[in-house]
Amino acid sequence: MLKFHYLIFAVVLTGLCLSACSSAVPATTLPSATATSSPSRTPTLHLSPTVTLTPAPPPLVPNFDHIVIIVFENREFGTVIGSPKMPYFNTLANSYTLLTQYYAVTHPSLPNYLAMIGGDTFGITFDCTSCPIPVDKKSLPDLIEGSGRTWKTYQEDMPSPCFSGAEAGNYAIKHNPFIYFMEIRLDAKRCNQSIVPLTQLSADIAADTLPNFIFITPNMCNDAHDCDVPIADAWLQNFMSQLMPPLDKSGKPYLIVLTWDEGQGNHSCCGLPAEAGGRIATILVSPQAKNGFQDSTPYTHYSLLKTIATAWRLPYLNHAADAQTSIIVAPWK
C-alpha cells in the first residue's frame, strides 16, 4: 500500500514539473522573412519608365537590287526636254523623276565618263585613247565587287570582250571608261567577264543573270553623237522594252538612270570650276521614284556616284566625298 502511495506521488510530481517547465520556456519558432528588429515597412512598387518605340528612319536612298546607267551624248537640257524629236524620252521624263539642275563635270566626253565611275577626271582633259589610269586608282567596280555585288558594262558594237582598240565601227573607247582603269584592264579574267559587247545582254536576261550594276553605252549613232536625236529616242524605246520587263518581273527594287555625258554649254554648279560641262537632262526610272516629279536640287556626275555608294553603303570615291556633292534624296517614295 505504501509503495502504491509513493507511485502516485511520483506521477503527480512529474506532472507538476512538466507543467512548470512548459510555462517557463516558451516554444521556439523560426523567424519569418519579415520578422526583424526594425519597424515594419510597407513595400514600395517601383514602376519602370514607359518605353516609346520609334521606327527607324528610312534610308536616304533605296537599296536597289539593280542599278542601270544609260549614257547619251552632247545635248543640253533645253534641246532635249520638251523636244518633239524625243517623244519617248519626254514621256519618261513626265512619268518618272526628272532632275532639272544636273550638270556635267567638264568637256569633252572622256573626263565625264571617268567622273561617273571614278569620282575624278584624273587630270585627263581630252579624249585620249592611250592614257591609262594607274592600278592604285580605284573605281566603282572595285567597291561593287568588294561588297559582294556584280557589275558589267555592255558596249554597243564593241567587237569582243575587253577590246582595247581605240575604235571599231561605231564603237569608241572614249565612251568606255572601264577599260582605262588598269586595275580592271590588266586582269584578263575580270576584264573579259565584265567589259562585254551589248549583244551579251540578251543572253544574260534569258539566263536570269543580270548583274547588280549595269552601264550601257550605245554606239556613236544611237547615243546621238553622230546621228540626230530621233534615232537615239527610237533606240531607247526599243531598248527599254527589252530591259524593263525582266526587272519588273523580279519584283526587286531597281533604278535606271538616263543621262548625257555633257551638254553644249559651260554651265556649272556644286563646287565645279566656273566653266563646267553644261546642264543635262537626267531621268530616274524606278518603281521607287516619285511619278511626275521634278527635282531642282543641283547635282553633278559626282552626285550620281555618291548616290550609288549611299544606296549600297560603299565608300565615297574622290569628289563624291566632297561636301558640295549632294546625294540624290528627294525623288524617292
For each residue, the residues with C-beta under 8 A, 3 or more apart:
1: 4 5
2: 5 6
3: 6 7
4: 1 7 8
5: 1 2 8 9
6: 2 3 9 10
7: 3 4 10 11
8: 4 5 11 12
9: 5 6 12 13
10: 6 7 13 14
11: 7 8 14 15
12: 8 9 15 16
13: 9 10 16 17
14: 10 11 17 18
15: 11 12 18 19
16: 12 13 19 20
17: 13 14 20 21
18: 14 15 21 22
19: 15 16 22 23
20: 16 17 23 24
21: 17 18 24 25
22: 18 19 25
23: 19 20
24: 20 21
25: 21 22
26:
27:
28:
29:
30:
31: 35
32: 35
33:
34: 40
35: 31 32
36:
37:
38: 41
39:
40: 34
41: 38
42:
43:
44:
45:
46:
47:
48: 51
49:
50:
51: 48
52:
53:
54:
55:
56:
57:
58:
59: 62 63 310 311
60: 310 327 329
61: 307 310 311 327 328 329 332
62: 59 253 255 286 288 311 332
63: 59 253 311 312
64: 67 253 254 255 286 288 311 312
65: 212 250 252 253 254
66: 210 211 212 213 214 247 250 252 254 255
67: 64 212 213 214 254 255 257 308 311
68: 214 215 216 243 254 255 256 257
69: 116 214 215 216 257 259 304
70: 216 218 236 239 256 257 258 259
71: 113 116 175 215 216 217 218 223 259 260 261
72: 75 218 223 224 232 258 259 260 261
73: 109 175 220 223 224 225 260 261 262
74: 109 224 225 260 261 262 263 264
75: 72 79 80 224 229 260 263 264 280 281
76: 79 80 263 264 265 278 279 280
77: 80 81 100 102 263 278 279 280 281
78: 81 82 279
79: 75 76 83 229 264
80: 75 76 77 83 86 89 229 260 281
81: 77 78 90 93 98 281
82: 78 90
83: 79 80 86 89 90 229
84: 87
85: 228 229 230 233
86: 80 83 89 90 229 230 232 233
87: 84 90 91 233
88: 91 92 233 234 236 237 240
89: 80 83 86 92 93 232 233 236 258 281 283
90: 81 82 83 86 87 93 94
91: 87 88 94 95
92: 88 89 95 96 240 258 283 285
93: 81 89 90 96 98 281 283
94: 90 91 98 292
95: 91 92 291 292
96: 92 93 283 284 285 286 289 290 291 292 293
97: 283 284 286 289 290 291 293 294 295 331
98: 81 93 94 281 282 283 293 294 295
99: 102 281 282 283 284 294 295 297 299 328 331
100: 77 294 295 296
101: 269 279 295 296 297 298 299
102: 77 99 259 279 280 281 282 298 299 300 303
103: 263 267 268 269 270 272 276 277 278 279 280 298 299 300
104: 107 112 260 261 262 263 276 277 278 280 300 301
105: 111 112 115 121 272 276 277 300 301 302
106: 111 112 115 121 125 262 272 273 276 277
107: 104 111 262 266 277 278
108: 111 112 126 127 262
109: 73 74 112 113 127 174 175 261 262
110: 113 114 124 126 127 128 174 175 177 180
111: 105 106 107 108 114 115 121 122 124 125
112: 104 105 106 108 109 115 116 121 261 262 277 301
113: 71 109 110 116 117 174 175 176 177 261
114: 110 111 117 118 120 121 122 124 133 177 180
115: 105 106 111 112 118 119 120 121 300 301 302 305 319
116: 69 71 112 113 177 301 304 305
117: 113 114 139 140 141 177 178 215 305
118: 114 115 122 133 137 138 139 140 177 181 317 318
119: 115 302 305 316 317 318 319 320 321
120: 114 115 317 318 319
121: 105 106 111 112 114 115 124 125
122: 111 114 118 133 137
123:
124: 110 111 114 121 128 131
125: 106 111 121
126: 108 110
127: 108 109 110 174
128: 110 124 131 174
129: 166 173 174
130:
131: 124 128 180
132: 180 181 182 185
133: 114 118 122 137 139 180 181 182 183
134: 137 182
135: 182 183 186
136: 183
137: 118 122 133 134 181 183
138: 118 142 143 183 317
139: 117 118 133 142 143 177 178 181 183 184 317
140: 117 118 143 144 151 213 305 308 309 314 317
141: 117 144 145 151 178 181 184 194 213
142: 138 139 145 146 183
143: 138 139 140 146 147 309 312 314 315 317
144: 140 141 147 149 150 151 212 213 312 314
145: 141 142 148 149 150 151
146: 142 143 314
147: 143 144 312 313 314
148: 145
149: 144 145 211 212 213 312
150: 144 145 211 212 213
151: 140 141 144 145 194 211 212 213 214 215
152: 193 194 195 196 200 204 211 213 214 215
153: 176 178 194 195 196 214 215 216 217
154: 196 197 198 200 201 214 215 216 217
155: 158 171 175 176 195 196 197 198 217
156: 170 171 197 198 216 217 218 219 222
157: 168 169 170 171 197 198 219 220
158: 155 161 163 168 171 176 195 196 197 198
159: 163 165 168 169 171 197
160: 163 197
161: 158 191 192 193 195 196 197 200
162: 179 185 188 191 192 195
163: 158 159 160 168 171 179 195
164: 173 179 185
165: 159 168 173
166: 129 172 173
167: 171 172 173
168: 157 158 159 163 165 171
169: 157 159 219
170: 156 157 219 220 221 222 226
171: 155 156 157 158 159 163 167 168 176 219 220
172: 166 167 175 176 220
173: 129 164 165 166 167 176 179
174: 109 110 113 127 128 129
175: 71 73 109 110 113 155 172 217 220 223 225 261
176: 113 153 155 158 171 172 173 179 180 195 217
177: 110 113 114 116 117 118 139 180 181
178: 117 139 141 153 181 184 194 195 215
179: 162 163 164 173 176 184 185 191 195
180: 110 114 131 132 133 176 177 185
181: 118 132 133 137 139 141 177 178 184 185
182: 132 133 134 135 185 186
183: 133 135 136 137 138 139 142 186 187
184: 139 141 178 179 181 187 190 191 194 195
185: 132 162 164 179 180 181 182 191
186: 135 182 183 191
187: 183 184 190 191
188: 162 191 192
189: 192 193
190: 184 187 193 194
191: 161 162 179 184 185 186 187 188 194 195
192: 161 162 188 189 195 196
193: 152 161 189 190 196
194: 141 151 152 153 178 184 190 191 211
195: 152 153 155 158 161 162 163 176 178 179 184 191 192
196: 152 153 154 155 158 161 192 193 200
197: 154 155 156 157 158 159 160 161 200
198: 154 155 156 157 158 201 216 217 218
199: 202 203
200: 152 154 161 196 197 203 204
201: 154 198 204 205 216 242 243
202: 199 205 206 242
203: 199 200 206 207
204: 152 200 201 207 209 210 211
205: 201 202 208 210 242 243 246
206: 202 203
207: 203 204
208: 205 246
209: 204
210: 66 204 205 214 246 247
211: 66 149 150 151 152 194 204 214
212: 65 66 67 144 149 150 151
213: 66 67 140 141 144 149 150 151 152 308
214: 66 67 68 69 151 152 153 154 210 211
215: 68 69 71 117 151 152 153 154 178
216: 68 69 70 71 153 154 156 198 201 239
217: 71 153 154 155 156 175 176 198 223
218: 70 71 72 156 198 221 222 223 232 235 239
219: 156 157 169 170 171 222 223
220: 73 157 170 171 172 175 223 225 226 227
221: 170 218 225 226 227 231
222: 156 170 218 219 227 231 232 235
223: 71 72 73 175 217 218 219 220 232
224: 72 73 74 75 227 228 229 231 232
225: 73 74 175 220 221
226: 170 220 221
227: 220 221 222 224 231 232
228: 85 224 231 232
229: 75 79 80 83 85 86 224 232 233
230: 85 86 233 234
231: 221 222 224 227 228 234 235
232: 72 86 89 218 222 223 224 227 228 229 235 236
233: 85 86 87 88 89 229 230 236 237
234: 88 230 231 237 238
235: 218 222 231 232 238 239
236: 70 88 89 232 233 239 240 258
237: 88 233 234 240 241
238: 234 235 241 242
239: 70 216 218 235 236 242 243
240: 88 92 236 237 243 244 256 285
241: 237 238 244 245
242: 201 202 205 238 239 245
243: 68 201 205 239 240 246 247 256
244: 240 241 247 248 256 285
245: 241 242 248 249
246: 205 208 210 243 249 250
247: 66 210 243 244 250 252 254 256
248: 244 245 251 287
249: 245 246
250: 65 66 246 247 254
251: 248
252: 65 66 247
253: 62 63 64 65 286 287 288
254: 64 65 66 67 68 247 250 286 287
255: 62 64 66 67 68 284 285 286 288 289 311
256: 68 70 240 243 244 247 284 285 286
257: 67 68 69 70 282 283 284 285 304
258: 70 72 89 92 236 281 282 283 285
259: 69 70 71 72 102 280 281 282 283 301 304
260: 71 72 73 74 75 80 104 263 280 281 282
261: 71 72 73 74 104 109 112 113 175 277 280
262: 73 74 104 106 107 108 109 112 277 278 280
263: 74 75 76 77 103 104 260 267 277 278 279 280
264: 74 75 76 79 278
265: 76 278 279
266: 107 275 276 277 278
267: 103 263 276 277 278 279
268: 103 272 273 274 275 276 277
269: 101 103 272 276 298 299 300
270: 103 298 299 300 302 303 324 325 326
271: 319 322 324 325
272: 103 105 106 268 269 276 277 300
273: 106 268 276
274: 268
275: 266 268
276: 103 104 105 106 266 267 268 269 272 273 300
277: 103 104 105 106 107 112 261 262 263 266 267 268 272 280
278: 76 77 103 104 107 262 263 264 265 266 267
279: 76 77 78 101 102 103 263 265 267
280: 75 76 77 102 103 104 259 260 261 262 263 277
281: 75 77 80 81 89 93 98 99 102 258 259 260
282: 98 99 102 257 258 259 260 299 304
283: 89 92 93 96 97 98 99 257 258 259
284: 96 97 99 255 256 257 289 328 331
285: 92 96 240 244 255 256 257 258 289
286: 62 64 96 97 253 254 255 256 289
287: 248 253 254
288: 62 64 253 255 332 333
289: 96 97 255 284 285 286 293 331 332 333
290: 96 97 293 331 332 333
291: 95 96 97
292: 94 95 96
293: 96 97 98 289 290 330 331
294: 97 98 99 100
295: 97 98 99 100 101 328 330 331
296: 100 101
297: 99 101 326 328 329 330
298: 101 102 103 269 270 326
299: 99 101 102 103 269 270 282 303 304 326 328
300: 102 103 104 105 115 269 270 272 276 303 304 325
301: 104 105 112 115 116 259 304 305
302: 105 115 119 270 305 306 318 319 320 322 325
303: 102 270 299 300 306 307 320 325 326 327 328
304: 69 116 257 259 282 299 300 301 307 308 328
305: 115 116 117 119 140 301 302 308 309 316 317 320
306: 302 303 309 310 316 320 321 325 326 327
307: 61 303 304 310 311 327 328
308: 67 140 213 304 305 311 312 314
309: 140 143 305 306 312 313 314 315 316 317 320
310: 59 60 61 306 307 313 327
311: 59 61 62 63 64 67 255 307 308
312: 63 64 143 144 147 149 308 309
313: 147 309 310
314: 140 143 144 146 147 308 309
315: 143 309
316: 119 305 306 309 320 321
317: 118 119 120 138 139 140 143 305 309 320 321
318: 118 119 120 302 321
319: 115 119 120 271 302 322 325
320: 119 302 303 305 306 309 316 317 325
321: 119 306 316 317 318 325
322: 271 302 319 325
323:
324: 270 271
325: 270 271 300 302 303 306 319 320 321 322
326: 270 297 298 299 303 306 329
327: 60 61 303 306 307 310
328: 61 99 284 295 297 299 303 304 307 331
329: 60 61 297 326 332
330: 293 295 297
331: 97 99 284 289 290 293 295 328
332: 61 62 288 289 290 329
333: 288 289 290
